[in-house]
Amino acid sequence: MTGQIRLDDHLQRYSETAPHALAVAAAVDAIAAGSLEIADLTSTGQLADASGLTTGRNSDGDLQRDLDVQADAILRRCLGKLPIAALASEEMREPQIVDREGRICVAMDPLDGSSNIDINMTVGTIFSILPAPDDLALAFHQRGSAQLAAGFITYGPQTSLVLTLGDGVDIFTHDRKSGCFRLARGNVQIPESCEEFAINGSNRRHWDPPVRAFIDECLAGVEGPANHDFNMRWIGSLVAEAYRILTRGGVFLYPSDARPGYGDGRLRLTYEAHPMAFIVEQAGGSASTGRERILDLAARDLHQRVPLIMGSSNEVRRVEELHCDPLLVASVSAPLFARRGFFRL
């Protein structure tokens, strides 16, 4: 049956299940259509020079590339045809009220990992769909558990759409011959345990002791408490890391650390961590800050940052356990004399 199910048929069946479902299905369909335009942009030779150019900084201070702006414009145009109550984007300073009669709100990262374009690495689009509250000023201050749907698209060797409508996770791949998305993997499940971890190891000296302790356990392999060997992966593209976890398991860590500007993590809660956490949990995995479940959090502001540890539940749970270890916690406030402090041999 896999390969025969088309995305539009899948969305049609879903649209009949609940009052909000028709609006959600229409939004996913619009994002999927926009993603094909973005896929063309990311793969077109004529943009090879322009796509990596920076055009300044976005509303949150990150470098903004020409392709970020183009991807944002494409998705806004596609979604602009729909009765959406409110729209938020990484490239927008504030959310936009679109239609006060709309049933849903959409938050998105139009082009995640755009700095990887010039090295021909996978980038993508991330989106989150929420119910429209009575007070639209609160549209993007809801808990992650309120999400109706979430997904991301990867632009790589294949253009793939990972989607949850709140009842499991499915992966659709664009069929270039027919021009439609077809089901490639249904009801994706992340193994409870894994043999791969992903983290930027160059920042080890900046990590809090619980994160350092977890990575030390992974590196100890069969001789450590995990009792098995791990492989390390680091792509530096959130969509690519998530896709790998969904297809073969693993754990991804982008923790907070001691560097200026990284004390609250680096990924955005509303349009990066929330949708990824929803997808991962729907696939049987876990997503946490190390101390709290991501989906229990509500953003204070649109571009709020947060640590993200996600993937196989046993490994995420172990990171949380280490964050509760009194000796490791003490070493943060009293590093000189704690177990992992200055005098450790």
WOTAKA-V520226 format. One record per helix or strand. SS is the DSSP state (@ for helix, = for strand). FROM is the first residue (numbers start at 1). LEN is the number of residues. Records with the same first field share a line. If there is no record, write none. Layout:
SS=FROM-LEN  FROM-LEN
//
This chain:
==6-1  54-4  63-3  86-4  96-2  104-9  123-9  143-1  147-9  159-6  169-7  180-6  196-3  207-1  231-3  251-4  257-1  267-2  286-3  293-1  298-1  305-2  308-4
@=7-8  21-23  45-3  66-14  114-6  136-3  144-3  201-6  209-15  238-11  269-14  294-3  313-11  326-8
//
